[in-house]
Amino acid sequence: MNKEQERKRIGGRIAALRMARGLSQQQLADIAGLAQQNLARVETGRYSSRLDTLAVIAEALGCQLEFIIKDGE
């Protein structure tokens, strides 16, 4: 899997978790302390996120970072 595919996979997982929790992008961005535009770029895979940013998003979603970045499921 190349880097672009990996970004899209991780972003898609974040988006799916966010929607499953009934949150808008703006709500999750507010909880995580991020700009909504940055979260949108992460979810669409257009932005390569640092590990600490992914950790903040995972915490805001109430899950472990490993759950977001692992492959499968």
C-alpha positions in Angstrom: 0.0 0.0 0.0 1.5 3.4 -1.0 1.4 6.5 1.3 -1.6 8.0 -0.4 -3.6 4.9 0.0 -2.6 4.6 3.6 -3.6 8.2 4.3 -7.0 7.6 2.7 -7.5 4.4 4.6 -6.7 6.1 7.9 -8.8 9.1 7.0 -11.8 6.9 6.1 -11.5 5.1 9.4 -11.6 8.4 11.3 -14.6 9.5 9.3 -16.4 6.2 9.9 -15.8 6.4 13.6 -16.9 10.0 13.8 -20.1 9.3 12.0 -20.7 6.2 14.1 -20.5 8.5 17.2 -23.0 10.9 15.6 -20.4 13.8 15.4 -20.1 16.4 12.7 -16.6 17.3 11.5 -16.9 20.6 13.3 -17.9 18.9 16.6 -15.0 16.4 16.4 -12.6 19.2 15.4 -13.7 21.3 18.4 -13.3 18.3 20.8 -9.8 17.6 19.4 -8.7 21.2 19.3 -8.2 21.2 15.5 -9.5 23.4 12.7 -12.4 21.8 10.9 -10.6 22.3 7.5 -7.6 20.3 8.8 -9.8 17.5 10.0 -11.5 17.4 6.6 -8.1 17.1 4.9 -7.2 14.2 7.2 -10.5 12.4 6.6 -10.1 12.6 2.8 -6.4 11.6 2.9 -5.2 14.9 1.4 -3.1 15.7 4.5 -0.4 13.6 6.0 -1.0 13.8 9.7 1.6 13.6 12.4 1.3 10.8 14.9 0.4 13.2 17.7 -2.4 14.7 15.7 -3.8 11.2 15.1 -3.5 10.5 18.8 -5.5 13.6 19.7 -8.2 12.6 17.2 -8.3 9.1 18.6 -8.7 10.4 22.1 -11.5 12.7 21.0 -13.2 9.7 19.5 -12.7 7.7 22.6 -10.6 5.0 21.1 -7.0 3.9 21.1 -4.6 5.2 18.4 -3.9 1.7 17.3 -7.6 1.2 16.4 -7.3 4.0 13.9 -4.0 3.2 12.3 -4.2 -0.6 12.2 -5.0 -2.3 8.9 -8.0 -4.6 8.5 -11.6 -4.7 9.7 
